[in-house]
Amino acid sequence: MASRAIWKGQLRLSLVSIPVEIHSARNSSARVSFRQIHKPSGKPVRYQKTVQGVGPIESDDIMKGYETDDGYILLEKDEIDAIKLETKKTLELVQFVEATEIAPIWFDRPYYVVPSDELAEDAYRVVRDALRQTKKAGLGQLTMRGKEYLCALRPCGDGLLMETLHYERDIRDADPLFSQIEDEAVDEELLEVATELIGKKSAPFDASAFEDHYAAALRDLIDRKMKSKKTPRVESPGDESGSGAENVVDLMDALKKSLKQSKGGKTRSRKKAS
């Protein structure tokens, strides 16, 4: 399945604007997923939005509310959408830092940034190579899915990788936890052994050397259950409301596709992404 852009806009460096698209770097389809099934009827469990004392409600009747001491301040969707932020359509690189200066605790999610068309490729390559040559990461802010993110941009293979970062307020202070650890000198002999062990086990990072053993065991369990005639089964019911909007998924078909994807092309795609 072709990747679909989750954001389209301009990557700006000073007076240079480059049309780009942003795609998620995470492969969510590689995970085994389940649906909750009502055992007596064999039907999928669905969730309705309800209000106490009212019962089920329509989505059109829902507003966003900000809780205060006196209740809720209600906001219309149009009022929120009317907030104008330049970062909705522009990712401007406003600062550059050493790529290794950003500690892992600040990173949130990875995304691939690609040029929107061939005309944008020349400027795109200039930014990529400049970051590569200076070993810097560009910082900027970007609005997508109703939230403004702090972002870091750096080279990744032939392209650019954008990683959303946590804001300072999002990270808990570690001092209350780490301050309980007494700062005493460690045994020199034990330190030497531990250092030697780390040296022997050191190697270049290669993500393909690691496997999600739980997911593999889960797929193996599913495979064995599919082959067994004793496995309880239920047929996927049709859409009782007559609409396809409920996104009812055939679980067995989805699991078969997941197994096929895990057996073929998984290693190649992972190495390519790395």
LUMTORLUM-265443 format. One record per residue (C-alpha): residue in one letter; x, y, z. Coordinates in steps of 0.05 Angstrom, whole numbers, padded with zeros to 5 digits, always signed. Last residue first. Example, Ala and Ser with C-alpha at 12.3 -4.5 7.8 and 13.67 -1.06 7.14 Angstrom:
// residues 2
S+00273-00021+00143;A+00246-00090+00156;
END
This chain:
// residues 274
S+00343+00038+00176;A+00280+00044+00133;K+00312+00002+00078;K+00333-00051+00129;R+00263-00055+00156;S+00231-00059+00088;R+00277-00116+00067;T+00266-00155+00131;K+00191-00150+00126;G+00186-00166+00052;G+00153-00233+00062;K+00137-00274+00123;S+00111-00217+00167;Q+00069-00189+00110;K+00038-00257+00097;L+00022-00266+00171;S-00010-00198+00175;K-00052-00213+00113;K-00076-00277+00145;L-00093-00239+00209;A-00134-00188+00171;D-00172-00242+00134;M-00187-00278+00200;L-00210-00213+00233;D-00257-00191+00178;V-00261-00117+00195;V-00323-00076+00207;N-00306-00004+00190;E-00369+00026+00219;A-00375+00072+00159;G-00396+00016+00112;S-00470+00031+00123;G-00529-00016+00122;S-00539-00011+00197;E-00529-00085+00207;D-00462-00084+00172;G-00449-00157+00157;P-00428-00206+00210;S-00358-00236+00211;E-00368-00310+00222;V-00348-00339+00289;R-00295-00390+00303;P-00274-00434+00361;T-00208-00471+00348;K-00217-00546+00348;K-00203-00552+00273;S-00132-00528+00285;K-00096-00494+00228;M-00120-00424+00247;K-00101-00436+00320;R-00031-00456+00300;D-00022-00394+00258;I-00050-00350+00313;L-00002-00380+00364;D+00057-00369+00317;R+00034-00297+00305;L+00033-00286+00381;A+00102-00318+00389;A+00129-00271+00335;A+00095-00211+00368;Y+00125-00230+00436;H+00194-00241+00406;D+00197-00172+00374;E+00262-00184+00337;F+00331-00151+00341;A+00389-00157+00292;S+00348-00118+00241;A+00357-00056+00284;D+00432-00054+00270;F+00473-00009+00316;P+00548-00019+00307;A+00578-00067+00358;S+00597-00068+00432;K+00589-00134+00470;K+00662-00143+00486;G+00670-00070+00507;I+00610-00073+00552;L+00639-00135+00586;E+00706-00100+00597;T+00671-00040+00628;A+00631-00085+00675;V+00694-00122+00696;E+00732-00057+00709;L+00674-00028+00749;L+00670-00091+00791;E+00744-00084+00807;E+00738-00010+00822;D+00681-00019+00871;V+00635+00040+00863;A+00644+00108+00898;E+00581+00133+00932;D+00528+00181+00906;E+00466+00153+00941;I+00406+00143+00896;Q+00347+00179+00926;S+00364+00241+00886;F+00348+00201+00823;L+00273+00201+00834;P+00261+00273+00858;D+00315+00296+00809;A+00282+00267+00747;D+00238+00326+00731;R+00181+00303+00687;I+00183+00319+00613;D+00121+00350+00579;R+00134+00420+00606;E+00199+00423+00567;Y+00164+00408+00501;H+00171+00339+00473;L+00203+00331+00405;T+00175+00310+00338;E+00226+00277+00294;M+00235+00296+00221;L+00279+00253+00178;L+00307+00279+00112;G+00326+00241+00050;D+00380+00199+00015;G+00398+00163+00080;C+00369+00203+00138;P+00391+00275+00144;R+00364+00317+00202;L+00302+00356+00222;A+00281+00367+00294;C+00209+00386+00310;L+00169+00422+00364;Y+00097+00405+00352;E+00034+00446+00347;K-00030+00405+00355;G-00095+00399+00317;R-00075+00341+00274;M-00014+00378+00247;T+00020+00443+00267;L+00096+00448+00257;Q+00151+00481+00296;G+00225+00487+00280;L+00294+00460+00296;G+00347+00440+00246;A+00396+00385+00264;K+00470+00395+00252;K+00527+00351+00228;T+00552+00410+00187;Q+00561+00368+00124;R+00498+00328+00134;L+00456+00389+00149;A+00483+00423+00086;D+00472+00359+00046;R+00398+00355+00065;V+00385+00430+00055;V+00418+00428-00014;R+00382+00363-00032;Y+00314+00396-00018;A+00332+00456-00060;D+00346+00411-00119;E+00286+00365-00106;A+00232+00419-00106;L+00223+00420-00181;E+00216+00344-00181;D+00153+00346-00138;S+00129+00346-00066;P+00198+00337-00036;V+00201+00284+00020;V+00201+00288+00096;Y+00199+00221+00133;Y+00170+00221+00203;P+00194+00198+00271;R+00156+00204+00337;D+00174+00230+00407;F+00246+00250+00420;W+00264+00292+00482;I+00288+00234+00525;P+00339+00215+00472;A+00382+00276+00488;I+00389+00329+00434;E+00462+00349+00429;T+00481+00293+00382;A+00453+00330+00321;E+00491+00393+00341;V+00441+00450+00340;F+00408+00493+00287;Q+00354+00545+00297;V+00294+00575+00261;L+00280+00520+00210;E+00210+00539+00186;L+00158+00485+00177;T+00101+00520+00141;K+00028+00503+00128;K-00002+00498+00197;T+00061+00530+00226;E+00035+00598+00205;L-00018+00592+00258;K-00087+00622+00251;I-00138+00601+00303;A-00203+00597+00263;D-00205+00521+00271;I-00216+00529+00346;E-00274+00578+00337;D-00303+00535+00281;K-00304+00474+00328;E-00345+00514+00378;L-00318+00521+00449;L-00355+00510+00514;I-00326+00534+00580;Y-00341+00479+00631;G-00360+00480+00704;D-00349+00530+00760;D-00278+00509+00779;T-00260+00505+00705;E-00261+00449+00654;Y-00251+00467+00580;G-00306+00438+00537;K-00305+00415+00465;M-00373+00406+00435;I-00414+00344+00419;D-00484+00350+00388;D-00460+00333+00318;S-00433+00266+00344;E-00504+00244+00361;I-00520+00219+00432;P-00534+00153+00466;G-00565+00159+00536;V-00592+00222+00568;G-00586+00211+00643;Q-00511+00203+00639;V-00488+00221+00569;T-00468+00168+00518;K-00418+00160+00461;Q-00426+00090+00433;Y-00374+00035+00430;R-00377-00028+00389;V-00362-00099+00408;P-00356-00145+00348;K-00407-00202+00343;G-00398-00275+00363;S-00465-00274+00398;P-00446-00308+00464;K-00372-00287+00460;H-00379-00212+00446;I-00316-00200+00406;Q-00262-00147+00419;R-00222-00135+00357;F-00149-00153+00351;S-00085-00125+00323;V-00019-00158+00303;R+00033-00104+00290;A+00068-00096+00222;S+00010-00053+00198;S+00034+00004+00244;N+00097+00016+00203;R+00125+00079+00234;A+00160+00130+00190;S+00097+00172+00183;H+00097+00213+00120;I+00109+00288+00112;E+00103+00323+00045;V+00146+00380+00019;P+00144+00444-00022;I+00210+00480-00009;S+00213+00553+00013;V+00279+00591+00011;L+00279+00660+00043;S+00308+00636+00110;L+00301+00560+00108;R+00229+00542+00097;L+00198+00472+00089;Q+00130+00487+00058;G+00065+00448+00062;K+00034+00379+00061;W+00019+00337+00123;I-00005+00265+00134;A+00021+00241+00067;R-00004+00173+00046;S+00044+00115+00037;A+00027+00068-00020;M+00000+00000+00000;
END
